[in-house]
Every structure is written in structure tokens, then in C-alpha cells.
Amino acid sequence: MSSHRDSISCITTAIMHDNYTDAQKATIQQLKTQLTQGKGQMTVVAMRSDYERDRERCLTSVVFVPEPLTQSISQRIIQPLKQLEPEHFY
């Protein structure tokens, strides 16, 4: 559970310093490191029934897909998003 707290701490610190992109990069790197070490964790959250009043800020899913699909997603989805909102880390 400490890795979850570390992630929250990392994101909170970066947001407090207005460094959203660095927070995203640090969190993704931490997830990659944990998975490489065989320490990956998964949390399943029940579907919400009232998204309009839900206090949660986001839902994230990380899945590693085959390379051909990765290229297709990058070209068709990620590149257009980067052009629209380059301040995010994709």
C-alpha cells in the first residue's frame, strides 16, 4: 500500500508546484518500475452510478498492448491529442 501513497505524494507534490506533466511522467515511471520488478498492483473500482455528483477526479487504466496496436493507437489517437493539448504527457 505504500507505493499507492508514494504515487499520491508524488502527484500532490508536483501539482502543488504546478508541474502536472512531471507528475504524470514520474507516476508512469514508478508503475513501469514496479511492473518490471514483479511488484505491480491492481485495484478494481466498482462502477459509479452517479458520475455527475461523484467526487472522484479521474479513472486510470494501464494496459500494455502488442506493438502493432500501440503504433495504431499512437497515430490515430495520441498524436491528434498531442496537437490539441500539448501540455499533457501522453
Jmol script that loads the backbone (N, CA, C; Angstrom):
load data "model"
ATOM      1  N   MET A   1       0.812  -1.198   0.000  1.00  0.00           N
ATOM      2  CA  MET A   1       0.000   0.000   0.000  1.00  0.00           C
ATOM      3  C   MET A   1       0.856   1.264   0.000  1.00  0.00           C
ATOM      4  N   SER A   2       2.095   1.170   0.457  1.00  0.00           N
ATOM      5  CA  SER A   2       2.939   2.368   0.488  1.00  0.00           C
ATOM      6  C   SER A   2       3.216   2.898  -0.906  1.00  0.00           C
ATOM      7  N   SER A   3       3.270   2.021  -1.929  1.00  0.00           N
ATOM      8  CA  SER A   3       3.509   2.501  -3.287  1.00  0.00           C
ATOM      9  C   SER A   3       2.363   3.389  -3.756  1.00  0.00           C
ATOM     10  N   HIS A   4       1.139   3.056  -3.349  1.00  0.00           N
ATOM     11  CA  HIS A   4      -0.008   3.896  -3.689  1.00  0.00           C
ATOM     12  C   HIS A   4       0.142   5.267  -3.020  1.00  0.00           C
ATOM     13  N   ARG A   5       0.530   5.255  -1.742  1.00  0.00           N
ATOM     14  CA  ARG A   5       0.743   6.516  -1.039  1.00  0.00           C
ATOM     15  C   ARG A   5       1.874   7.312  -1.671  1.00  0.00           C
ATOM     16  N   ASP A   6       2.946   6.615  -2.099  1.00  0.00           N
ATOM     17  CA  ASP A   6       4.064   7.296  -2.757  1.00  0.00           C
ATOM     18  C   ASP A   6       3.597   7.973  -4.039  1.00  0.00           C
ATOM     19  N   SER A   7       2.745   7.286  -4.805  1.00  0.00           N
ATOM     20  CA  SER A   7       2.215   7.858  -6.047  1.00  0.00           C
ATOM     21  C   SER A   7       1.394   9.098  -5.757  1.00  0.00           C
ATOM     22  N   ILE A   8       0.534   9.006  -4.761  1.00  0.00           N
ATOM     23  CA  ILE A   8      -0.296  10.152  -4.387  1.00  0.00           C
ATOM     24  C   ILE A   8       0.600  11.305  -3.938  1.00  0.00           C
ATOM     25  N   SER A   9       1.604  10.996  -3.149  1.00  0.00           N
ATOM     26  CA  SER A   9       2.528  12.027  -2.680  1.00  0.00           C
ATOM     27  C   SER A   9       3.247  12.690  -3.848  1.00  0.00           C
ATOM     28  N   CYS A  10       3.700  11.880  -4.792  1.00  0.00           N
ATOM     29  CA  CYS A  10       4.400  12.388  -5.966  1.00  0.00           C
ATOM     30  C   CYS A  10       3.494  13.325  -6.762  1.00  0.00           C
ATOM     31  N   ILE A  11       2.265  12.907  -6.995  1.00  0.00           N
ATOM     32  CA  ILE A  11       1.323  13.720  -7.767  1.00  0.00           C
ATOM     33  C   ILE A  11       0.985  14.992  -7.004  1.00  0.00           C
ATOM     34  N   THR A  12       0.710  14.872  -5.714  1.00  0.00           N
ATOM     35  CA  THR A  12       0.354  16.038  -4.907  1.00  0.00           C
ATOM     36  C   THR A  12       1.483  17.058  -4.892  1.00  0.00           C
ATOM     37  N   THR A  13       2.705  16.596  -4.702  1.00  0.00           N
ATOM     38  CA  THR A  13       3.855  17.497  -4.677  1.00  0.00           C
ATOM     39  C   THR A  13       3.995  18.231  -5.998  1.00  0.00           C
ATOM     40  N   ALA A  14       3.885  17.498  -7.102  1.00  0.00           N
ATOM     41  CA  ALA A  14       4.038  18.114  -8.417  1.00  0.00           C
ATOM     42  C   ALA A  14       2.918  19.103  -8.708  1.00  0.00           C
ATOM     43  N   ILE A  15       1.706  18.766  -8.326  1.00  0.00           N
ATOM     44  CA  ILE A  15       0.581  19.675  -8.571  1.00  0.00           C
ATOM     45  C   ILE A  15       0.747  20.941  -7.741  1.00  0.00           C
ATOM     46  N   MET A  16       1.203  20.777  -6.508  1.00  0.00           N
ATOM     47  CA  MET A  16       1.418  21.947  -5.659  1.00  0.00           C
ATOM     48  C   MET A  16       2.444  22.877  -6.281  1.00  0.00           C
ATOM     49  N   HIS A  17       3.362  22.324  -7.042  1.00  0.00           N
ATOM     50  CA  HIS A  17       4.381  23.131  -7.701  1.00  0.00           C
ATOM     51  C   HIS A  17       4.001  23.416  -9.158  1.00  0.00           C
ATOM     52  N   ASP A  18       2.728  23.156  -9.498  1.00  0.00           N
ATOM     53  CA  ASP A  18       2.200  23.425 -10.829  1.00  0.00           C
ATOM     54  C   ASP A  18       3.025  22.715 -11.898  1.00  0.00           C
ATOM     55  N   ASN A  19       3.313  21.452 -11.678  1.00  0.00           N
ATOM     56  CA  ASN A  19       4.131  20.693 -12.603  1.00  0.00           C
ATOM     57  C   ASN A  19       3.428  19.387 -12.971  1.00  0.00           C
ATOM     58  N   TYR A  20       2.295  19.506 -13.582  1.00  0.00           N
ATOM     59  CA  TYR A  20       1.421  18.389 -13.916  1.00  0.00           C
ATOM     60  C   TYR A  20       2.106  17.349 -14.805  1.00  0.00           C
ATOM     61  N   THR A  21       2.801  17.788 -15.834  1.00  0.00           N
ATOM     62  CA  THR A  21       3.470  16.871 -16.755  1.00  0.00           C
ATOM     63  C   THR A  21       4.529  16.045 -16.039  1.00  0.00           C
ATOM     64  N   ASP A  22       5.319  16.663 -15.191  1.00  0.00           N
ATOM     65  CA  ASP A  22       6.330  15.920 -14.435  1.00  0.00           C
ATOM     66  C   ASP A  22       5.685  14.897 -13.513  1.00  0.00           C
ATOM     67  N   ALA A  23       4.539  15.243 -12.936  1.00  0.00           N
ATOM     68  CA  ALA A  23       3.828  14.300 -12.063  1.00  0.00           C
ATOM     69  C   ALA A  23       3.365  13.085 -12.858  1.00  0.00           C
ATOM     70  N   GLN A  24       2.852  13.317 -14.057  1.00  0.00           N
ATOM     71  CA  GLN A  24       2.419  12.207 -14.905  1.00  0.00           C
ATOM     72  C   GLN A  24       3.603  11.304 -15.250  1.00  0.00           C
ATOM     73  N   LYS A  25       4.703  11.899 -15.668  1.00  0.00           N
ATOM     74  CA  LYS A  25       5.887  11.134 -16.048  1.00  0.00           C
ATOM     75  C   LYS A  25       6.417  10.322 -14.870  1.00  0.00           C
ATOM     76  N   ALA A  26       6.494  10.933 -13.702  1.00  0.00           N
ATOM     77  CA  ALA A  26       7.010  10.242 -12.520  1.00  0.00           C
ATOM     78  C   ALA A  26       6.104   9.070 -12.130  1.00  0.00           C
ATOM     79  N   THR A  27       4.802   9.266 -12.212  1.00  0.00           N
ATOM     80  CA  THR A  27       3.867   8.203 -11.864  1.00  0.00           C
ATOM     81  C   THR A  27       3.973   7.038 -12.842  1.00  0.00           C
ATOM     82  N   ILE A  28       4.035   7.323 -14.133  1.00  0.00           N
ATOM     83  CA  ILE A  28       4.166   6.261 -15.139  1.00  0.00           C
ATOM     84  C   ILE A  28       5.489   5.527 -14.957  1.00  0.00           C
ATOM     85  N   GLN A  29       6.569   6.246 -14.694  1.00  0.00           N
ATOM     86  CA  GLN A  29       7.859   5.589 -14.469  1.00  0.00           C
ATOM     87  C   GLN A  29       7.807   4.692 -13.239  1.00  0.00           C
ATOM     88  N   GLN A  30       7.153   5.153 -12.199  1.00  0.00           N
ATOM     89  CA  GLN A  30       7.030   4.343 -10.987  1.00  0.00           C
ATOM     90  C   GLN A  30       6.240   3.061 -11.282  1.00  0.00           C
ATOM     91  N   LEU A  31       5.170   3.152 -12.050  1.00  0.00           N
ATOM     92  CA  LEU A  31       4.393   1.973 -12.420  1.00  0.00           C
ATOM     93  C   LEU A  31       5.228   0.998 -13.246  1.00  0.00           C
ATOM     94  N   LYS A  32       5.984   1.518 -14.212  1.00  0.00           N
ATOM     95  CA  LYS A  32       6.834   0.666 -15.038  1.00  0.00           C
ATOM     96  C   LYS A  32       7.868  -0.066 -14.188  1.00  0.00           C
ATOM     97  N   THR A  33       8.478   0.654 -13.265  1.00  0.00           N
ATOM     98  CA  THR A  33       9.485   0.054 -12.388  1.00  0.00           C
ATOM     99  C   THR A  33       8.865  -1.055 -11.542  1.00  0.00           C
ATOM    100  N   GLN A  34       7.711  -0.803 -10.966  1.00  0.00           N
ATOM    101  CA  GLN A  34       7.036  -1.804 -10.149  1.00  0.00           C
ATOM    102  C   GLN A  34       6.688  -3.045 -10.963  1.00  0.00           C
ATOM    103  N   LEU A  35       6.187  -2.843 -12.181  1.00  0.00           N
ATOM    104  CA  LEU A  35       5.824  -3.982 -13.026  1.00  0.00           C
ATOM    105  C   LEU A  35       7.058  -4.786 -13.424  1.00  0.00           C
ATOM    106  N   THR A  36       8.144  -4.106 -13.753  1.00  0.00           N
ATOM    107  CA  THR A  36       9.391  -4.770 -14.115  1.00  0.00           C
ATOM    108  C   THR A  36       9.906  -5.622 -12.960  1.00  0.00           C
ATOM    109  N   GLN A  37       9.722  -5.150 -11.749  1.00  0.00           N
ATOM    110  CA  GLN A  37      10.181  -5.864 -10.561  1.00  0.00           C
ATOM    111  C   GLN A  37       9.178  -6.910 -10.084  1.00  0.00           C
ATOM    112  N   GLY A  38       8.084  -7.068 -10.821  1.00  0.00           N
ATOM    113  CA  GLY A  38       7.067  -8.036 -10.427  1.00  0.00           C
ATOM    114  C   GLY A  38       6.244  -7.584  -9.235  1.00  0.00           C
ATOM    115  N   LYS A  39       6.226  -6.287  -8.982  1.00  0.00           N
ATOM    116  CA  LYS A  39       5.509  -5.747  -7.825  1.00  0.00           C
ATOM    117  C   LYS A  39       4.289  -4.930  -8.241  1.00  0.00           C
ATOM    118  N   GLY A  40       3.826  -5.156  -9.449  1.00  0.00           N
ATOM    119  CA  GLY A  40       2.681  -4.391  -9.921  1.00  0.00           C
ATOM    120  C   GLY A  40       1.446  -4.685  -9.101  1.00  0.00           C
ATOM    121  N   GLN A  41       0.654  -3.669  -8.866  1.00  0.00           N
ATOM    122  CA  GLN A  41      -0.570  -3.817  -8.097  1.00  0.00           C
ATOM    123  C   GLN A  41      -1.751  -3.434  -8.966  1.00  0.00           C
ATOM    124  N   MET A  42      -2.880  -4.049  -8.698  1.00  0.00           N
ATOM    125  CA  MET A  42      -4.073  -3.718  -9.445  1.00  0.00           C
ATOM    126  C   MET A  42      -5.194  -3.443  -8.455  1.00  0.00           C
ATOM    127  N   THR A  43      -5.945  -2.428  -8.738  1.00  0.00           N
ATOM    128  CA  THR A  43      -7.106  -2.095  -7.930  1.00  0.00           C
ATOM    129  C   THR A  43      -8.308  -2.038  -8.854  1.00  0.00           C
ATOM    130  N   VAL A  44      -9.364  -2.695  -8.477  1.00  0.00           N
ATOM    131  CA  VAL A  44     -10.593  -2.660  -9.253  1.00  0.00           C
ATOM    132  C   VAL A  44     -11.593  -1.821  -8.472  1.00  0.00           C
ATOM    133  N   VAL A  45     -12.158  -0.845  -9.144  1.00  0.00           N
ATOM    134  CA  VAL A  45     -13.111   0.070  -8.517  1.00  0.00           C
ATOM    135  C   VAL A  45     -14.485  -0.195  -9.113  1.00  0.00           C
ATOM    136  N   ALA A  46     -15.454  -0.289  -8.260  1.00  0.00           N
ATOM    137  CA  ALA A  46     -16.824  -0.534  -8.724  1.00  0.00           C
ATOM    138  C   ALA A  46     -17.306   0.618  -9.609  1.00  0.00           C
ATOM    139  N   MET A  47     -18.103   0.288 -10.595  1.00  0.00           N
ATOM    140  CA  MET A  47     -18.646   1.302 -11.492  1.00  0.00           C
ATOM    141  C   MET A  47     -19.522   2.270 -10.696  1.00  0.00           C
ATOM    142  N   ARG A  48     -19.421   3.525 -11.007  1.00  0.00           N
ATOM    143  CA  ARG A  48     -20.209   4.548 -10.324  1.00  0.00           C
ATOM    144  C   ARG A  48     -21.604   4.599 -10.928  1.00  0.00           C
ATOM    145  N   SER A  49     -22.557   4.962 -10.105  1.00  0.00           N
ATOM    146  CA  SER A  49     -23.921   5.070 -10.614  1.00  0.00           C
ATOM    147  C   SER A  49     -24.313   6.519 -10.878  1.00  0.00           C
ATOM    148  N   ASP A  50     -23.580   7.461 -10.294  1.00  0.00           N
ATOM    149  CA  ASP A  50     -23.919   8.870 -10.451  1.00  0.00           C
ATOM    150  C   ASP A  50     -22.643   9.674 -10.715  1.00  0.00           C
ATOM    151  N   TYR A  51     -22.223   9.713 -11.960  1.00  0.00           N
ATOM    152  CA  TYR A  51     -20.980  10.405 -12.312  1.00  0.00           C
ATOM    153  C   TYR A  51     -21.086  11.917 -12.145  1.00  0.00           C
ATOM    154  N   GLU A  52     -22.272  12.429 -12.246  1.00  0.00           N
ATOM    155  CA  GLU A  52     -22.460  13.876 -12.141  1.00  0.00           C
ATOM    156  C   GLU A  52     -22.099  14.402 -10.757  1.00  0.00           C
ATOM    157  N   ARG A  53     -22.395  13.628  -9.724  1.00  0.00           N
ATOM    158  CA  ARG A  53     -22.130  14.067  -8.350  1.00  0.00           C
ATOM    159  C   ARG A  53     -20.922  13.353  -7.729  1.00  0.00           C
ATOM    160  N   ASP A  54     -20.267  12.524  -8.498  1.00  0.00           N
ATOM    161  CA  ASP A  54     -19.114  11.768  -7.996  1.00  0.00           C
ATOM    162  C   ASP A  54     -17.964  12.716  -7.689  1.00  0.00           C
ATOM    163  N   ARG A  55     -17.353  12.566  -6.516  1.00  0.00           N
ATOM    164  CA  ARG A  55     -16.280  13.461  -6.106  1.00  0.00           C
ATOM    165  C   ARG A  55     -14.915  13.020  -6.646  1.00  0.00           C
ATOM    166  N   GLU A  56     -14.813  11.835  -7.200  1.00  0.00           N
ATOM    167  CA  GLU A  56     -13.541  11.350  -7.738  1.00  0.00           C
ATOM    168  C   GLU A  56     -13.147  12.216  -8.932  1.00  0.00           C
ATOM    169  N   ARG A  57     -11.835  12.340  -9.150  1.00  0.00           N
ATOM    170  CA  ARG A  57     -11.355  13.236 -10.198  1.00  0.00           C
ATOM    171  C   ARG A  57     -11.069  12.526 -11.512  1.00  0.00           C
ATOM    172  N   CYS A  58     -10.689  11.229 -11.443  1.00  0.00           N
ATOM    173  CA  CYS A  58     -10.376  10.538 -12.688  1.00  0.00           C
ATOM    174  C   CYS A  58     -10.373   9.032 -12.485  1.00  0.00           C
ATOM    175  N   LEU A  59     -10.347   8.323 -13.590  1.00  0.00           N
ATOM    176  CA  LEU A  59     -10.211   6.876 -13.582  1.00  0.00           C
ATOM    177  C   LEU A  59      -9.088   6.548 -14.552  1.00  0.00           C
ATOM    178  N   THR A  60      -8.135   5.762 -14.115  1.00  0.00           N
ATOM    179  CA  THR A  60      -6.985   5.449 -14.943  1.00  0.00           C
ATOM    180  C   THR A  60      -6.869   3.947 -15.124  1.00  0.00           C
ATOM    181  N   SER A  61      -6.541   3.572 -16.321  1.00  0.00           N
ATOM    182  CA  SER A  61      -6.304   2.162 -16.611  1.00  0.00           C
ATOM    183  C   SER A  61      -4.992   2.065 -17.386  1.00  0.00           C
ATOM    184  N   VAL A  62      -4.111   1.163 -16.958  1.00  0.00           N
ATOM    185  CA  VAL A  62      -2.841   0.966 -17.644  1.00  0.00           C
ATOM    186  C   VAL A  62      -2.804  -0.472 -18.152  1.00  0.00           C
ATOM    187  N   VAL A  63      -2.647  -0.612 -19.463  1.00  0.00           N
ATOM    188  CA  VAL A  63      -2.582  -1.926 -20.090  1.00  0.00           C
ATOM    189  C   VAL A  63      -1.473  -1.878 -21.136  1.00  0.00           C
ATOM    190  N   PHE A  64      -0.637  -2.914 -21.175  1.00  0.00           N
ATOM    191  CA  PHE A  64       0.415  -2.986 -22.179  1.00  0.00           C
ATOM    192  C   PHE A  64      -0.080  -3.860 -23.334  1.00  0.00           C
ATOM    193  N   VAL A  65      -0.121  -3.269 -24.534  1.00  0.00           N
ATOM    194  CA  VAL A  65      -0.686  -3.936 -25.704  1.00  0.00           C
ATOM    195  C   VAL A  65       0.417  -4.265 -26.710  1.00  0.00           C
ATOM    196  N   PRO A  66       0.129  -5.164 -27.673  1.00  0.00           N
ATOM    197  CA  PRO A  66       1.125  -5.518 -28.690  1.00  0.00           C
ATOM    198  C   PRO A  66       1.565  -4.299 -29.518  1.00  0.00           C
ATOM    199  N   GLU A  67       2.794  -4.355 -30.005  1.00  0.00           N
ATOM    200  CA  GLU A  67       3.402  -3.230 -30.734  1.00  0.00           C
ATOM    201  C   GLU A  67       2.566  -2.719 -31.918  1.00  0.00           C
ATOM    202  N   PRO A  68       2.018  -3.585 -32.787  1.00  0.00           N
ATOM    203  CA  PRO A  68       1.221  -3.052 -33.908  1.00  0.00           C
ATOM    204  C   PRO A  68       0.025  -2.214 -33.425  1.00  0.00           C
ATOM    205  N   LEU A  69      -0.611  -2.667 -32.371  1.00  0.00           N
ATOM    206  CA  LEU A  69      -1.740  -1.909 -31.837  1.00  0.00           C
ATOM    207  C   LEU A  69      -1.255  -0.603 -31.207  1.00  0.00           C
ATOM    208  N   THR A  70      -0.100  -0.650 -30.571  1.00  0.00           N
ATOM    209  CA  THR A  70       0.497   0.546 -29.983  1.00  0.00           C
ATOM    210  C   THR A  70       0.721   1.614 -31.048  1.00  0.00           C
ATOM    211  N   GLN A  71       1.279   1.212 -32.181  1.00  0.00           N
ATOM    212  CA  GLN A  71       1.529   2.161 -33.271  1.00  0.00           C
ATOM    213  C   GLN A  71       0.231   2.765 -33.798  1.00  0.00           C
ATOM    214  N   SER A  72      -0.778   1.930 -33.939  1.00  0.00           N
ATOM    215  CA  SER A  72      -2.067   2.410 -34.430  1.00  0.00           C
ATOM    216  C   SER A  72      -2.695   3.402 -33.457  1.00  0.00           C
ATOM    217  N   ILE A  73      -2.655   3.080 -32.176  1.00  0.00           N
ATOM    218  CA  ILE A  73      -3.199   3.989 -31.152  1.00  0.00           C
ATOM    219  C   ILE A  73      -2.435   5.308 -31.161  1.00  0.00           C
ATOM    220  N   SER A  74      -1.124   5.220 -31.283  1.00  0.00           N
ATOM    221  CA  SER A  74      -0.301   6.430 -31.301  1.00  0.00           C
ATOM    222  C   SER A  74      -0.669   7.331 -32.476  1.00  0.00           C
ATOM    223  N   GLN A  75      -0.758   6.758 -33.658  1.00  0.00           N
ATOM    224  CA  GLN A  75      -1.041   7.547 -34.863  1.00  0.00           C
ATOM    225  C   GLN A  75      -2.457   8.105 -34.878  1.00  0.00           C
ATOM    226  N   ARG A  76      -3.423   7.298 -34.483  1.00  0.00           N
ATOM    227  CA  ARG A  76      -4.829   7.692 -34.636  1.00  0.00           C
ATOM    228  C   ARG A  76      -5.403   8.450 -33.448  1.00  0.00           C
ATOM    229  N   ILE A  77      -4.820   8.244 -32.271  1.00  0.00           N
ATOM    230  CA  ILE A  77      -5.406   8.854 -31.075  1.00  0.00           C
ATOM    231  C   ILE A  77      -4.438   9.815 -30.381  1.00  0.00           C
ATOM    232  N   ILE A  78      -3.262   9.315 -30.038  1.00  0.00           N
ATOM    233  CA  ILE A  78      -2.346  10.110 -29.227  1.00  0.00           C
ATOM    234  C   ILE A  78      -1.802  11.325 -29.970  1.00  0.00           C
ATOM    235  N   GLN A  79      -1.360  11.150 -31.214  1.00  0.00           N
ATOM    236  CA  GLN A  79      -0.819  12.290 -31.958  1.00  0.00           C
ATOM    237  C   GLN A  79      -1.837  13.415 -32.120  1.00  0.00           C
ATOM    238  N   PRO A  80      -3.090  13.112 -32.495  1.00  0.00           N
ATOM    239  CA  PRO A  80      -4.079  14.195 -32.562  1.00  0.00           C
ATOM    240  C   PRO A  80      -4.321  14.876 -31.206  1.00  0.00           C
ATOM    241  N   LEU A  81      -4.315  14.081 -30.110  1.00  0.00           N
ATOM    242  CA  LEU A  81      -4.491  14.675 -28.785  1.00  0.00           C
ATOM    243  C   LEU A  81      -3.324  15.586 -28.426  1.00  0.00           C
ATOM    244  N   LYS A  82      -2.113  15.172 -28.795  1.00  0.00           N
ATOM    245  CA  LYS A  82      -0.931  15.998 -28.520  1.00  0.00           C
ATOM    246  C   LYS A  82      -1.044  17.352 -29.204  1.00  0.00           C
ATOM    247  N   GLN A  83      -1.605  17.355 -30.406  1.00  0.00           N
ATOM    248  CA  GLN A  83      -1.763  18.620 -31.119  1.00  0.00           C
ATOM    249  C   GLN A  83      -2.801  19.512 -30.449  1.00  0.00           C
ATOM    250  N   LEU A  84      -3.845  18.898 -29.891  1.00  0.00           N
ATOM    251  CA  LEU A  84      -4.894  19.667 -29.223  1.00  0.00           C
ATOM    252  C   LEU A  84      -4.462  20.175 -27.847  1.00  0.00           C
ATOM    253  N   GLU A  85      -3.776  19.304 -27.078  1.00  0.00           N
ATOM    254  CA  GLU A  85      -3.396  19.664 -25.714  1.00  0.00           C
ATOM    255  C   GLU A  85      -1.965  19.209 -25.429  1.00  0.00           C
ATOM    256  N   PRO A  86      -0.966  19.952 -25.931  1.00  0.00           N
ATOM    257  CA  PRO A  86       0.427  19.548 -25.789  1.00  0.00           C
ATOM    258  C   PRO A  86       0.981  19.610 -24.366  1.00  0.00           C
ATOM    259  N   GLU A  87       0.246  20.223 -23.442  1.00  0.00           N
ATOM    260  CA  GLU A  87       0.749  20.323 -22.072  1.00  0.00           C
ATOM    261  C   GLU A  87       0.655  19.009 -21.297  1.00  0.00           C
ATOM    262  N   HIS A  88      -0.086  18.040 -21.837  1.00  0.00           N
ATOM    263  CA  HIS A  88      -0.227  16.740 -21.180  1.00  0.00           C
ATOM    264  C   HIS A  88       0.876  15.794 -21.618  1.00  0.00           C
ATOM    265  N   PHE A  89       1.162  14.800 -20.801  1.00  0.00           N
ATOM    266  CA  PHE A  89       2.130  13.752 -21.139  1.00  0.00           C
ATOM    267  C   PHE A  89       1.339  12.544 -21.604  1.00  0.00           C
ATOM    268  N   TYR A  90       1.540  12.160 -22.858  1.00  0.00           N
ATOM    269  CA  TYR A  90       0.790  11.031 -23.432  1.00  0.00           C
ATOM    270  C   TYR A  90       1.700   9.827 -23.558  1.00  0.00           C
TER     271      TYR A  90
END
end "model"
wireframe off; spacefill off
backbone 0.3
color backbone group
